[in-house]
Amino acid sequence: QVQLVESGGGLVQPGGSRRLSCAASGFSFSSHTMSWYRQAPGKERELVAGIASTGRITNYADSVKGRFTISRDNAENTVYLQMNSLKPEDTAVYYCRGVVRGAIYWGKGTLVTVSS
């Protein structure tokens, strides 16, 4: 079965960096676009970044452009989100998302808290 497992969350000071990982299994990872979403307290879940199957095409929310970088390692079935220059408003649960055979799959999420 499809599984997505995020890791790397935690408490970060403003201006700091963090790298999130999402380990995928149960499907042909290298053939699928992957995405990171986030949900802040009291807000709707929003797209943060996406990456095509080959890794050559990426897209970002305006709020994270220039600060976050999405990447993937198809040999390791893992997608990453490098987050730099973190701000308090980046505080959220970050989710990995994949669409496999028309069905949407989510990980359980990892909490990133940006606070001094």
C-alpha beads as a LAMMPS data file, in Angstrom:
LAMMPS data file: protein, C-alpha beads

116 atoms
115 bonds

1 atom types
1 bond types

-500.0 500.0 xlo xhi
-500.0 500.0 ylo yhi
-500.0 500.0 zlo zhi

Masses

1 110.0

Atoms # bond

1 1 1 0.000 0.000 0.000
2 1 1 1.050 3.595 -0.555
3 1 1 2.812 5.119 2.421
4 1 1 4.263 8.573 2.901
5 1 1 6.219 9.252 6.076
6 1 1 7.445 12.750 6.892
7 1 1 10.256 13.590 9.264
8 1 1 12.468 16.504 10.219
9 1 1 10.067 18.831 11.977
10 1 1 10.816 20.611 15.209
11 1 1 11.406 23.955 16.865
12 1 1 13.456 26.462 14.860
13 1 1 14.407 30.038 15.630
14 1 1 13.380 32.773 13.198
15 1 1 15.945 33.021 10.430
16 1 1 16.941 29.404 10.890
17 1 1 16.824 26.440 8.539
18 1 1 15.277 23.000 8.538
19 1 1 15.132 20.119 6.093
20 1 1 12.063 17.942 5.893
21 1 1 12.061 14.472 4.369
22 1 1 9.254 12.317 3.043
23 1 1 9.954 8.622 2.553
24 1 1 7.618 7.000 0.028
25 1 1 6.770 3.366 -0.530
26 1 1 4.175 1.181 -2.200
27 1 1 4.243 2.784 -5.642
28 1 1 6.607 3.711 -8.455
29 1 1 7.965 6.851 -6.838
30 1 1 10.147 7.927 -9.754
31 1 1 7.102 8.151 -12.032
32 1 1 5.048 10.513 -9.878
33 1 1 4.886 14.199 -9.115
34 1 1 5.205 14.906 -5.404
35 1 1 4.197 17.905 -3.336
36 1 1 4.560 19.494 0.066
37 1 1 1.595 21.178 1.715
38 1 1 1.221 22.866 5.069
39 1 1 -1.562 23.721 7.447
40 1 1 -1.173 26.443 10.026
41 1 1 -3.415 26.611 13.102
42 1 1 -6.854 27.854 12.144
43 1 1 -6.047 27.943 8.440
44 1 1 -6.708 25.752 5.443
45 1 1 -4.092 23.409 4.044
46 1 1 -2.071 25.096 1.300
47 1 1 0.399 24.047 -1.363
48 1 1 4.005 24.883 -0.517
49 1 1 5.939 23.300 -3.382
50 1 1 5.714 20.616 -6.037
51 1 1 8.232 18.663 -8.049
52 1 1 7.824 16.665 -11.240
53 1 1 8.847 13.027 -11.452
54 1 1 12.286 13.764 -12.943
55 1 1 12.921 16.651 -10.578
56 1 1 13.506 19.079 -13.436
57 1 1 10.300 21.060 -12.915
58 1 1 9.366 22.626 -9.612
59 1 1 6.820 25.162 -8.450
60 1 1 6.458 27.163 -5.242
61 1 1 3.938 29.217 -3.361
62 1 1 4.778 32.910 -3.576
63 1 1 5.195 33.023 0.189
64 1 1 8.164 30.622 0.128
65 1 1 9.872 31.439 -3.182
66 1 1 13.553 32.104 -2.717
67 1 1 13.545 30.568 0.772
68 1 1 12.391 26.966 0.285
69 1 1 13.731 24.348 -2.123
70 1 1 12.019 21.095 -3.022
71 1 1 14.106 18.210 -4.312
72 1 1 13.922 14.467 -4.670
73 1 1 16.104 11.392 -4.713
74 1 1 14.415 8.784 -6.870
75 1 1 16.977 6.155 -5.891
76 1 1 15.966 6.620 -2.241
77 1 1 12.231 7.183 -2.884
78 1 1 12.443 10.383 -0.893
79 1 1 11.340 13.959 -1.437
80 1 1 12.855 16.812 0.546
81 1 1 11.936 20.343 1.513
82 1 1 14.845 22.579 2.449
83 1 1 13.533 25.567 4.359
84 1 1 15.767 28.589 4.927
85 1 1 15.183 32.025 6.445
86 1 1 12.253 30.655 8.385
87 1 1 9.643 33.049 9.706
88 1 1 7.079 32.640 12.495
89 1 1 4.371 32.531 9.840
90 1 1 5.945 29.343 8.473
91 1 1 4.793 27.555 11.615
92 1 1 2.552 24.701 10.471
93 1 1 2.165 20.991 10.085
94 1 1 3.886 20.057 6.839
95 1 1 2.441 17.233 4.766
96 1 1 3.787 15.191 1.891
97 1 1 1.295 14.453 -0.886
98 1 1 1.255 12.109 -3.833
99 1 1 -1.375 11.183 -6.409
100 1 1 -1.231 7.528 -7.398
101 1 1 -3.643 5.980 -9.899
102 1 1 -6.024 8.887 -9.376
103 1 1 -6.081 8.660 -5.582
104 1 1 -4.585 11.319 -3.310
105 1 1 -2.323 10.131 -0.533
106 1 1 -1.093 12.152 2.435
107 1 1 1.464 11.526 5.102
108 1 1 0.597 12.157 8.738
109 1 1 2.574 15.373 8.760
110 1 1 5.458 16.842 10.696
111 1 1 5.171 19.960 12.848
112 1 1 7.513 22.881 12.266
113 1 1 7.411 25.624 14.871
114 1 1 9.299 28.835 14.194
115 1 1 9.726 30.749 17.417
116 1 1 12.352 32.384 19.573

Bonds

1 1 1 2
2 1 2 3
3 1 3 4
4 1 4 5
5 1 5 6
6 1 6 7
7 1 7 8
8 1 8 9
9 1 9 10
10 1 10 11
11 1 11 12
12 1 12 13
13 1 13 14
14 1 14 15
15 1 15 16
16 1 16 17
17 1 17 18
18 1 18 19
19 1 19 20
20 1 20 21
21 1 21 22
22 1 22 23
23 1 23 24
24 1 24 25
25 1 25 26
26 1 26 27
27 1 27 28
28 1 28 29
29 1 29 30
30 1 30 31
31 1 31 32
32 1 32 33
33 1 33 34
34 1 34 35
35 1 35 36
36 1 36 37
37 1 37 38
38 1 38 39
39 1 39 40
40 1 40 41
41 1 41 42
42 1 42 43
43 1 43 44
44 1 44 45
45 1 45 46
46 1 46 47
47 1 47 48
48 1 48 49
49 1 49 50
50 1 50 51
51 1 51 52
52 1 52 53
53 1 53 54
54 1 54 55
55 1 55 56
56 1 56 57
57 1 57 58
58 1 58 59
59 1 59 60
60 1 60 61
61 1 61 62
62 1 62 63
63 1 63 64
64 1 64 65
65 1 65 66
66 1 66 67
67 1 67 68
68 1 68 69
69 1 69 70
70 1 70 71
71 1 71 72
72 1 72 73
73 1 73 74
74 1 74 75
75 1 75 76
76 1 76 77
77 1 77 78
78 1 78 79
79 1 79 80
80 1 80 81
81 1 81 82
82 1 82 83
83 1 83 84
84 1 84 85
85 1 85 86
86 1 86 87
87 1 87 88
88 1 88 89
89 1 89 90
90 1 90 91
91 1 91 92
92 1 92 93
93 1 93 94
94 1 94 95
95 1 95 96
96 1 96 97
97 1 97 98
98 1 98 99
99 1 99 100
100 1 100 101
101 1 101 102
102 1 102 103
103 1 103 104
104 1 104 105
105 1 105 106
106 1 106 107
107 1 107 108
108 1 108 109
109 1 109 110
110 1 110 111
111 1 111 112
112 1 112 113
113 1 113 114
114 1 114 115
115 1 115 116
